[in-house]
Amino acid sequence: MHKFTTSILGTILALAGLAGNAGAANFTDRSIGISIDIDDALTKQPLMRDTQSFASQDMSGALVIRRAYDLSIIDFVDQLRQVGYRDSRQQVTLRVNGKPFEADIESGRGLLIPVQGQIGMQPLRGVIGAYSAHNGQGFLVIGTAKPESWSQWDPRMQAMFESIRFVEVDPEAIVNLWQDWLKGKKLQYKQANVTSYAPAGMPGMYYGGGAMQQNYHLCSDGTVIRKSASVGQVAGQAAGQNTMVYGQAMNQGRGTWHVALQKGEPFLVVRDGPEQGLKLEQEGDNFLLDSMPYIATDSDLCQ
């Protein structure tokens, strides 16, 4: 395997301790389908939906693992060249900094892409590993380090990347991961406001409002409260007087919810009438429900 000539990735958070010749402990996640030996200097951080990160206490190095179902490595590398890699949650930006080379992995394909960038104002150098198996299973492994710490992290990063293996994905683990995260959440559609002027003959009038929205309150007991609303507003001047008209329609239903897999991908199944399956996705920092952007917050309706 090629020796890394750059430093590696990150969500450089904090918490671990950089020992001289650190050992390694195996980390296996069957919801992602990865087995990797993590350097003892890196401490596991709280899980963030599709992302598991590890970081050193002195913030000199970090490793991030992200599930990427049905990953096209060629498309990913093209996108990386064009727009780079961004994680706004951790203020990380990375761009290609060298020629990609093949990773040593069985039962699929892996490509290692040298990168450089920054986290906040701190420079980073690193490697992004993109891995794809024949059954659609895939993940990204991103390792970074501060440039001045690279000589220390170089052999450690290389050892971790060389240890990466595919393991069989456990569908139940994926379902439990999503259900645990969704319990007690309100899923609110990201509604874009629209403002436009009224047609000729109605000077001074304008219309403002938004499209129909569906919000889901996913209670911990498996019940769901679904709310839909349509809101509109008209304001302007008529005969020297200010006028405003506001209208709202609201519909609320109750039912049950759970998460199920279809062809390896998670769906939110809602039953409050005809059964509805909504695809669950994480696109960068955006949470998508059936390809539409939603905001997930704590529900104020679930008891």
Backbone hydrogen bonds, N-H to C=O, Kabsch-Sander energy under -0.5 kcal/mol:
donor,donor_aa,acceptor,acceptor_aa,energy
9,L,127,V,-0.6
9,L,143,G,-9.9
9,L,144,T,-0.7
13,L,11,T,-1.6
19,A,17,G,-1.0
22,A,19,A,-0.6
22,A,20,G,-0.7
25,A,38,I,-2.4
27,F,36,I,-3.2
29,D,34,I,-2.3
32,I,29,D,-0.6
33,G,29,D,-2.9
34,I,29,D,-1.7
35,S,165,R,-2.2
36,I,27,F,-2.3
38,I,25,A,-2.9
38,I,36,I,-0.7
40,D,23,G,-3.1
42,L,39,D,-2.1
43,T,55,A,-2.7
45,Q,53,S,-2.9
48,M,51,T,-2.6
50,D,48,M,-0.7
51,T,48,M,-1.8
52,Q,65,I,-2.7
54,F,63,L,-2.9
55,A,43,T,-2.0
56,S,61,G,-2.1
59,M,56,S,-1.5
62,A,9,L,-0.5
62,A,144,T,-2.2
63,L,54,F,-2.7
64,V,142,I,-2.6
65,I,52,Q,-2.9
66,R,140,L,-2.7
67,R,50,D,-1.4
68,A,138,G,-2.5
70,D,136,G,-4.6
71,L,68,A,-0.9
73,I,71,L,-0.8
76,F,72,S,-2.4
77,V,73,I,-2.6
78,D,74,I,-2.2
79,Q,75,D,-2.4
80,L,76,F,-2.4
81,R,77,V,-2.3
82,Q,78,D,-1.8
83,V,79,Q,-3.0
84,G,79,Q,-0.9
84,G,80,L,-0.8
85,Y,94,L,-3.0
87,D,92,V,-2.6
90,Q,87,D,-0.8
91,Q,87,D,-0.6
92,V,87,D,-2.4
93,T,118,Q,-2.5
94,L,85,Y,-2.8
95,R,116,Q,-2.4
96,V,80,L,-0.5
97,N,114,P,-3.1
101,F,112,L,-2.2
103,A,110,G,-2.8
105,I,103,A,-1.0
109,R,132,S,-2.9
111,L,130,A,-2.2
112,L,101,F,-3.2
113,I,128,I,-2.7
115,V,126,G,-3.0
116,Q,95,R,-2.2
117,G,124,L,-2.6
118,Q,93,T,-2.4
119,I,122,Q,-2.5
120,G,91,Q,-2.7
122,Q,119,I,-2.1
124,L,117,G,-2.7
125,R,145,A,-1.8
126,G,115,V,-3.0
127,V,143,G,-2.1
128,I,113,I,-2.3
129,G,127,V,-0.5
129,G,141,V,-3.8
130,A,111,L,-2.7
130,A,128,I,-0.6
131,Y,129,G,-0.5
131,Y,139,F,-2.5
132,S,109,R,-2.8
133,A,137,Q,-3.5
134,H,107,S,-0.8
136,G,133,A,-1.3
139,F,131,Y,-1.9
140,L,66,R,-3.0
141,V,129,G,-2.6
142,I,64,V,-3.1
143,G,127,V,-2.6
143,G,141,V,-0.5
144,T,8,I,-3.2
144,T,9,L,-2.2
144,T,62,A,-2.3
145,A,125,R,-1.7
146,K,60,S,-2.1
149,S,146,K,-1.7
150,W,147,P,-1.1
152,Q,149,S,-0.7
153,W,149,S,-1.9
154,D,150,W,-2.9
157,M,153,W,-3.0
158,Q,154,D,-2.2
159,A,155,P,-1.9
160,M,156,R,-2.0
161,F,157,M,-2.5
162,E,158,Q,-2.1
163,S,159,A,-0.9
163,S,160,M,-0.6
164,I,161,F,-0.9
165,R,35,S,-2.3
167,V,33,G,-1.5
170,D,30,R,-2.5
173,A,170,D,-0.8
174,I,170,D,-1.4
175,V,171,P,-2.3
176,N,172,E,-2.8
177,L,173,A,-2.0
178,W,174,I,-2.0
179,Q,175,V,-2.8
180,D,176,N,-2.6
181,W,177,L,-1.4
182,L,178,W,-2.3
183,K,179,Q,-1.7
184,G,218,L,-2.6
185,K,182,L,-2.2
185,K,218,L,-0.7
186,K,297,T,-4.2
187,L,185,K,-0.5
187,L,216,Y,-3.5
188,Q,186,K,-0.8
188,Q,295,I,-2.9
189,Y,187,L,-0.5
190,K,293,P,-2.3
191,Q,189,Y,-1.4
193,N,191,Q,-0.5
194,V,209,G,-3.2
196,S,207,Y,-2.4
198,A,205,M,-1.8
202,M,199,P,-1.4
205,M,202,M,-1.6
206,Y,235,A,-1.7
207,Y,196,S,-3.1
208,G,233,Q,-2.5
209,G,194,V,-2.1
210,G,231,V,-1.4
213,Q,229,A,-1.9
215,N,227,K,-3.5
216,Y,187,L,-2.2
217,H,225,I,-2.7
218,L,185,K,-3.0
218,L,216,Y,-0.7
219,C,217,H,-0.9
219,C,223,T,-2.3
222,G,219,C,-1.8
224,V,255,G,-2.1
225,I,217,H,-2.2
226,R,224,V,-0.5
226,R,253,G,-2.6
227,K,215,N,-2.9
227,K,225,I,-0.5
228,S,251,N,-2.7
229,A,213,Q,-1.5
230,S,249,A,-2.0
232,G,247,G,-2.2
233,Q,208,G,-1.7
234,V,245,V,-2.7
235,A,206,Y,-1.5
236,G,243,T,-2.0
238,A,241,Q,-2.7
241,Q,238,A,-2.1
243,T,236,G,-2.7
245,V,234,V,-3.1
247,G,232,G,-2.2
249,A,230,S,-2.1
251,N,228,S,-2.5
253,G,226,R,-2.6
255,G,224,V,-2.3
256,T,271,R,-2.4
257,W,222,G,-2.3
258,H,269,V,-1.6
260,A,267,F,-2.3
262,Q,265,E,-2.6
265,E,262,Q,-1.5
267,F,260,A,-2.8
268,L,278,L,-3.6
269,V,258,H,-3.3
269,V,267,F,-0.7
270,V,268,L,-0.6
270,V,276,Q,-2.9
271,R,256,T,-2.9
272,D,270,V,-0.5
276,Q,270,V,-2.6
278,L,268,L,-2.8
278,L,276,Q,-0.5
279,K,277,G,-0.5
280,L,266,P,-2.5
281,E,279,K,-0.5
281,E,288,L,-2.1
283,E,286,N,-2.6
284,G,282,Q,-0.7
286,N,283,E,-2.2
287,F,294,Y,-0.6
288,L,281,E,-2.4
288,L,286,N,-0.5
289,L,292,M,-3.0
290,D,279,K,-2.9
290,D,288,L,-0.5
292,M,289,L,-1.4
294,Y,287,F,-2.6
295,I,188,Q,-3.0
297,T,186,K,-2.3
297,T,295,I,-0.6
299,S,184,G,-2.9
